[in-house]
Amino acid sequence: MSAPEVTAAPAGAWWRRPAVRVWGGVAVAAVVLFGLAPALLSDFRLNLLAKFLCLAMVAVGIGLAWGRGGMLVLGQGVFFGIGGYLMAMHMKLSDAGPGGVPDFMLLYGDGVVPGWWEPLRSPVVTVLAILVLPAAIAALLGLAVFRRRVRGAYFAILSQALAAAFAILLVGQQKVTGGTNGLNGFRSFFGFDLADPVNKRMLYFIAAGVLIAMVVVVRLLMVSRYGELLVAVRDQENRVRFLGYDPANVKVVAYAVAACFAGIGGALFAPVVGIISPADVGVIPSIGFLVGVAIGGRATLLGPVLGAVAVSWAETGLSEQFPSFWTYFQGALFILVVAFLPQGFASLGGLWRRRRGASGDARDQPAPATGTPDEAPAHDAGTASTAGRHA
């Protein structure tokens, strides 16, 4: 008995594996962010890109919560604002010096630093608060909402109302938050002078590194047992509950991770842009985060990042060229993507591969038999008579 033949895999098949494509995309992104962008862009454009990367951090979390978990999060501006204001408060206290009072409190308030501001003089406490506070608030809110089986449009409306209430709260507390002007005029970032172009470039590299780290974390979650369970909750929540899992706990983890990412993005946004205000954390910015994710592809790993950066870059470019009409371009782009590419621009590669595969299958099919229709019955009759003689 001869040994079975072993067919070797095609030499070029390895690069088609999903893991290879994903990690290859991450590697290409790292080369672009750390190599090409600093070499080709001016300091002004590089700082703009750093701002877009901060917004992309929020998009990574939305991709996990909405794309994989099915939670339409319309209030990520809340957690973005929490991280941004925490960092801004620390920088204002640092600029004021030990025991000093931020300048806007001398202008709008009574010149006394509130007690809940004082812990943020410490850089360690500030970093821990940025990492823990948005995630903790999201976890408490998620437990209260998801255990009551609130989902879909109701959860979206609730999260959007939370963003609106947070922005109104910031506007009303002018003595401690700066009101509509927000917090601005930062001079240093953990001891580094923000007026120095070298330190501004350092902020860009920090933002790029943090964004890539977030993408890696989300990838590890997606391919883990938890990632499979999150998709199962999105598609068949009742079946997951019948199997003995609590869908609320699964959703809370994704929601908390997304909130943590948004808080980190806001914390880096404040020193990069130089201001954080209620206009950056309300309903409109929260919807803007979602638009970038939808255009890029919410169910993919890199789609939310590419969509957020592309939309922000187009917004900046169009607003420079067409100050009065760029919002119409943005709306038209969103409508076109939703109508013709429901899975976002990230689905173009899959559509192209499927179309190429379909054309290849069509070429591999045998050609139809030639001849006139009258010849076919005669051939069949002859075949049947021959079979009868042999029988």
Secondary structure, 3 states (H helix, E strand, C coil): CCCCCCCCCCCCCHHHCHHHHHHHHHHHHHHHHHHHHHHHCCHHHHHHHHHHHHHHHHHHHHHHHHHHCCCCCCCHHHHHHHHHHHHHHHHHHHHHCCCCCCHHHHHHCCCCCCCCCHHHHCHHHHHHHHHHHHHHHHHHHHHHHHCCCCCCHHHHHHHHHHHHHHHHHHHHCHHHHCHHHCEECCCEECCEECCCHHHHHHHHHHHHHHHHHHHHHHHHHHCCHHHHHHHHHHHCHHHHHHCCCCHHHHHHHHHHHHHHHHHHHHHHHHHHHCEECHHHCCHHHHHHHHHHHHHHCCCCCCHHHHHHHHHHHHHHHHHHHCCCCHHHHHHHHHHHHHHHCCCCHHHHHHHHHHHHHHHHHHHHCCCCCCCCCCHHHHHHHHHHHHHHHHC
